[in-house]
Amino acid sequence: RVVHGGERFTSSVIIDSAVLDAIRAYQHLAPLHNPPNIAGIEAISRIFPHLPQVAVFDTAFHQTMPDYAYLYAVPDRLYKEYDVRRYGFHGTSHRFVTQEAAKLLNRSLNECAFVSAHLGNGCSAAAVKNGKSVDTTMGLTPLEGLMMGTRSGDIDPGFHAYMAEQLKCDVKEVTRILNHDSGLLGISGKTSDMCDLQKLADAGDMRAQLARAMFSYRLAKYVAALAVPLGRIDALIFTGGIGENDVGIRAEVLKWLNILGFKIDQKSNALHGKNNHAIITQKNSTVAMVIHTNEEFLIAQDAFALIRR
């Protein structure tokens, strides 16, 4: 798994020297992720020089987004000279669960409109139309979009300059705060773990209750926004640690999304959809599903397909 493949890679590839050079060239866009990916590739090459390796990129799935979805409203030269655009992440997970949703619904993926919500410590949602990503919540970096475990998600761009001045620090420190001290942890003041927040909220902790409420509200707003490029929603897919296991968050999100026709089935939701082909909504409702993601399986599948050619 390689986090950032920039605009060059639109699918998984067998790694050669040219591919490795390209991954290195995108280190500035993923300084916390690509360098360890490169180190792992190089180590395997030294130990097993004849063993083929495959790179599966988090960003590749989102390369089908149209320009009006991936560009920022900034001077064009920033895109052309510095690669400033929205890339999106969690592509392997979004690709896997949308494929599984189509199978479970007995429909062709090429005729489906899904919103996929990958909710873990990192969170993102994607609009997937006919098997292709047409928009997503993460952007240039994994900081944009939804509220996350320790990441703020969307914030006023003026925040950086304002807080740098107030705290007498540089922009890097402000970015560190937004990446590591914010999100569920920042609001609750205690933890980034949603399970622990549930226990605290049940015990009456108002900050934990607020953190969960903010998380649900912001996710619901983004799901509604992602309906725009789809034109309709055939299914909303919950996946990732929170998405697959947190009954309360799913219920709250679907309550907000009643405007889009979602009506929760309390029993199916409590059972994570395991009694109803992954579906947690009523028969007359827009469909919402819980699907276990399996990025490792999709990575193995891609690797096998490429190596056997």
Salt bridges, closest charged atoms under 4 A:
GLU7 OE2 - ARG85 NH1 2.83
ASP21 OD1 - ARG24 NH1 2.76
GLU42 OE2 - ARG24 NH2 2.72
ASP58 OD2 - ARG1 NH2 2.65
ASP76 OD2 - LYS80 NZ 2.86
ASP83 OD2 - HIS28 NE2 3.57
GLU100 OE2 - LYS103 NZ 3.22
ASP135 OD1 - ARG86 NH1 3.01
GLU144 OE2 - ARG86 NE 3.31
GLU173 OE1 - ARG176 NE 3.00
ASP181 OD2 - ARG176 NH2 2.96
ASP205 OD2 - LYS190 NZ 2.58
ASP234 OD1 - ARG107 NH1 3.57
ASP234 OD1 - ARG232 NE 3.00
GLU244 OE1 - HIS292 ND1 2.81
ASP246 OD2 - ARG212 NH1 2.86
GLU252 OE1 - LYS255 NZ 3.76
ASP302 OD2 - ARG95 NH2 2.52
